[in-house]
Amino acid sequence: MRPRLGAGNLPPPGPSRRCSICLMSSVSIVWKGRCHDPRTRYRLLGHLHRLAARSDEFLLLNGPRPPGLNSTNGQGSEALRPRPNIETIDEHVTGRIIVSSFVARDLEALVACARDADVTLIENLEAENAPFIALKEARLRGLDFKLFDPRDLYPGADRMSFVFLECPEYPFLDGRLVERASREECAASGAQALRGADLYLCAPSVRLCRYLEDWTDCLFSWIKFFFIEDFWWHRQEPMQGFADYQHVFEDLQTERGAEEAEEAAFDAVLATFVQHAEHWTSEVEGWATAEQG
């Protein structure tokens, strides 16, 4: 499951059916990072738009999931407005903006910087040393998209956010990767700390189950090596697989140069995603046929 609110994220929607798929162990992958350079962010997002578009193609081609294979949200998310598969974010937001201190790896340092800047802090009842940070305005730029899974196990927890928070007046927050929760999502979460919030920003995460888990290590290693030096993620362990991928990327960069290596490595990341998506689509179709037979 996604981390609880005390760890920075909204409580996730849970499957309401105990089908064999839902009984499989799942993992919540969380990532964090900060990038101040707009040109680097623009370059990264250009690549990630290709991934989002490919995922969207699979979502559109496959349509509704076979009965019995998809889960429904047991927490009333059906009342929330459906989100587009791809959201390109470029917005100036105002109001009561709540930021989780877990957007940073070193939350104590982040909170200390917030206190030094005289930013309003709100007590977090679930994590004593991780107060929320309150802002009145900020700019968000980036990409948020639904990651294709033919089983559609975790609606609402199946998105990937690469949205950057921009607030130059607060350097300790500026350029950090965040995941957005709207006013409606804050209200639906039932979290007391988010009552009345217009926007909640936390560390991005995605919930997976025996699908694309190893692939995320490749994607995130690529991001860390070519774009965001302090990028960090946790799957079963912190930055799983990076040491191996780092050597591969270094050799590729030496052989082809930085620009071509960046492009070639992402082509491989994207091709691997497509292979997994096609394989699991065939698997799900086979399960559906077997159930109907």
C-alpha positions in Angstrom: 0.0 0.0 0.0 1.0 3.6 -0.3 2.5 5.1 2.8 0.0 6.4 5.3 -0.5 10.2 5.7 2.1 10.2 8.4 4.7 9.2 5.8 3.5 12.0 3.5 0.9 10.4 1.2 -2.8 10.2 1.1 -4.4 6.9 2.2 -4.7 4.8 -1.0 -7.9 3.4 -2.4 -8.1 -0.3 -1.7 -9.5 -3.1 -3.8 -12.9 -4.2 -2.7 -12.7 -7.7 -4.2 -10.4 -10.4 -2.9 -9.7 -11.8 -6.3 -6.5 -13.9 -6.9 -4.7 -10.9 -8.4 -5.4 -8.6 -5.5 -4.1 -11.2 -3.1 -0.6 -10.9 -4.7 1.9 -8.8 -2.7 2.1 -5.3 -3.9 4.7 -2.6 -3.4 4.5 1.2 -3.1 7.4 2.9 -4.8 8.2 6.4 -3.6 10.6 8.9 -5.2 12.0 12.3 -4.3 14.4 14.7 -5.9 15.1 18.4 -6.6 16.1 20.1 -9.8 16.6 23.9 -10.0 17.5 24.1 -13.7 14.5 24.7 -15.9 16.3 23.5 -19.0 17.1 20.2 -17.3 13.5 19.8 -16.2 12.3 20.6 -19.7 14.6 18.0 -21.2 13.5 15.3 -18.8 9.8 16.0 -19.2 10.3 15.8 -23.0 11.4 12.2 -22.6 8.7 11.4 -20.0 6.0 12.7 -22.3 6.9 9.9 -24.7 6.4 7.4 -21.9 3.1 8.9 -20.9 1.8 8.9 -24.5 2.8 5.2 -25.0 1.0 4.3 -21.7 -2.0 6.3 -22.9 -2.1 4.3 -26.2 -2.3 1.0 -24.2 -5.0 2.4 -22.0 -7.1 3.5 -25.0 -6.5 0.3 -27.0 -7.5 -2.0 -24.1 -10.6 -0.1 -23.0 -12.5 -1.3 -19.9 -11.0 -4.2 -18.0 -12.5 -7.7 -18.1 -15.1 -8.3 -15.3 -13.6 -9.8 -12.2 -10.0 -8.7 -13.1 -10.3 -5.1 -12.1 -10.9 -3.7 -8.6 -13.2 -1.0 -7.4 -12.4 1.7 -5.0 -13.9 1.0 -1.6 -13.3 4.5 -0.2 -15.8 6.5 -2.2 -13.5 7.8 -4.9 -16.3 7.2 -7.4 -17.5 10.6 -6.3 -14.3 12.3 -7.5 -14.1 13.7 -10.9 -12.3 11.3 -13.3 -8.8 12.4 -14.3 -7.3 12.5 -17.8 -4.8 9.8 -18.4 -2.2 12.5 -19.0 -2.1 15.8 -17.2 0.4 18.4 -18.3 0.8 20.8 -15.4 1.7 24.5 -15.7 -0.3 26.4 -13.1 0.0 29.2 -10.5 -1.9 28.1 -7.4 -3.0 30.1 -4.5 -5.0 29.4 -1.3 -4.3 27.0 1.5 -1.4 24.9 0.2 -0.2 22.1 2.5 3.2 20.6 1.8 4.4 17.3 3.4 7.9 17.6 4.9 8.4 14.1 3.5 9.0 15.6 0.0 12.6 15.7 1.2 14.8 12.8 2.2 16.2 14.9 5.1 13.0 16.1 6.6 14.7 17.5 9.7 16.8 19.8 7.6 13.8 20.8 5.5 11.8 21.7 8.6 14.7 23.6 10.1 15.0 25.7 6.9 11.2 26.3 7.0 11.5 27.6 10.6 14.4 29.8 9.7 12.3 31.3 6.8 9.4 31.9 9.2 7.1 29.7 7.2 3.9 28.5 8.9 4.2 24.9 10.2 1.2 22.7 11.0 1.4 19.9 13.5 1.3 16.4 12.1 -0.5 14.2 14.5 0.8 11.0 12.8 4.4 12.0 12.7 5.6 14.3 15.5 8.8 15.4 13.9 7.4 15.9 10.4 5.1 19.0 10.5 3.3 20.2 7.4 4.5 23.3 5.6 1.8 25.8 4.7 2.2 28.0 1.6 -0.1 30.7 0.2 1.0 30.4 -3.4 3.3 28.4 -5.6 3.8 27.4 -9.3 3.6 23.8 -10.4 5.1 22.6 -13.7 5.4 19.0 -15.0 3.7 15.8 -15.9 1.3 13.4 -14.1 0.1 10.3 -15.9 -1.7 7.0 -15.4 0.6 4.1 -15.8 -0.9 1.4 -17.8 -1.7 -1.9 -16.1 -4.1 -4.2 -17.9 -5.4 -5.5 -14.5 -6.3 -2.0 -13.2 -5.7 -3.1 -9.6 -5.1 0.2 -7.8 -7.2 3.1 -9.3 -5.9 6.4 -8.0 -2.6 4.9 -6.9 -1.5 4.0 -10.4 -0.2 7.3 -11.5 3.3 8.7 -11.9 4.0 12.3 -11.0 6.9 14.3 -12.2 5.6 17.7 -11.2 8.1 20.3 -10.0 7.2 22.8 -7.2 8.5 26.3 -8.0 8.8 28.8 -5.2 12.1 30.7 -5.5 11.4 32.6 -2.3 11.8 29.3 -0.4 14.9 27.7 -1.9 14.5 24.6 0.4 11.3 23.8 -1.5 12.0 25.2 -4.9 12.5 22.5 -7.6 11.2 19.6 -5.6 9.2 16.8 -7.2 5.7 16.5 -5.8 2.4 14.8 -6.2 -0.7 16.9 -6.2 -4.0 16.2 -4.3 -6.9 18.5 -5.1 -9.3 20.0 -2.6 -11.8 17.2 -3.4 -9.2 14.5 -2.9 -8.1 16.1 0.4 -11.7 16.1 1.6 -12.3 12.5 0.5 -9.2 11.3 2.3 -10.7 12.0 5.7 -7.4 13.3 7.0 -7.9 15.9 9.7 -4.8 17.8 8.8 -6.1 18.3 5.2 -9.5 19.7 6.1 -10.0 23.0 4.3 -6.8 22.5 2.2 -7.0 23.7 -1.4 -4.0 21.6 -2.4 -1.8 19.0 -0.8 1.7 18.3 -2.1 3.5 15.1 -1.1 6.3 12.8 -2.3 5.2 11.0 -5.5 4.5 7.3 -5.4 3.0 4.5 -7.4 1.6 1.1 -6.3 2.5 -1.9 -8.4 2.1 -5.7 -8.1 4.4 -8.1 -9.9 4.4 -5.7 -12.9 7.0 -3.1 -13.9 8.6 -3.2 -10.5 12.1 -3.9 -11.8 11.5 -1.6 -14.7 11.0 1.4 -12.3 14.6 0.8 -11.1 15.8 1.2 -14.7 13.7 4.4 -15.3 14.7 6.0 -12.0 18.4 5.1 -12.5 18.2 6.8 -15.9 16.7 9.9 -14.3 19.3 10.0 -11.5 22.3 9.5 -13.9 21.3 11.9 -16.6 19.2 14.6 -14.9 18.7 14.8 -11.2 21.8 13.9 -9.2 20.0 13.8 -5.8 17.1 11.8 -7.2 16.1 9.0 -4.7 13.6 6.2 -4.7 12.6 3.3 -2.5 11.2 0.0 -3.7 12.4 -2.9 -1.6 15.5 -1.0 -0.7 16.8 2.5 -1.5 17.8 3.1 -5.1 17.6 -0.5 -6.0 19.7 -1.5 -9.0 21.3 1.9 -9.5 24.9 0.7 -9.0 24.5 -1.7 -11.9 22.7 0.7 -14.2 25.3 3.4 -13.5 28.0 1.3 -15.0 25.9 0.6 -18.1 25.2 4.3 -18.5 28.8 5.3 -18.0 29.9 2.9 -20.7 27.2 4.1 -23.0 28.2 7.7 -22.4 31.8 7.0 -23.1 31.0 5.2 -26.3 28.4 7.6 -27.7 28.6 10.9 -25.9 26.3 12.3 -23.3 23.4 13.4 -25.6 23.2 10.3 -27.6 23.6 8.1 -24.6 20.7 9.8 -22.8 18.5 9.3 -25.8 19.5 5.7 -26.4 19.1 4.7 -22.8 15.6 6.1 -22.7 14.7 4.3 -25.9 15.6 1.1 -24.1 13.6 2.2 -21.0 10.5 2.8 -23.3 11.0 -0.4 -25.2 11.1 -2.4 -22.0 7.9 -0.8 -20.8 6.2 -1.8 -24.1 7.4 -5.4 -23.8 6.0 -5.6 -20.2 2.7 -4.0 -21.2 2.2 -6.3 -24.2 3.1 -9.4 -22.2 0.7 -8.6 -19.3 -2.1 -7.6 -21.7 -1.8 -11.1 -23.2 -1.8 -12.7 -19.8 -5.0 -10.8 -18.7 -6.7 -11.7 -21.9 -5.9 -15.4 -21.3 -7.3 -15.2 -17.7 -10.4 -13.6 -19.0 -10.9 -16.3 -21.6 -10.3 -19.0 -19.0 -12.9 -17.4 -16.6 -15.5 -17.2 -19.4 -14.8 -20.8 -20.4 
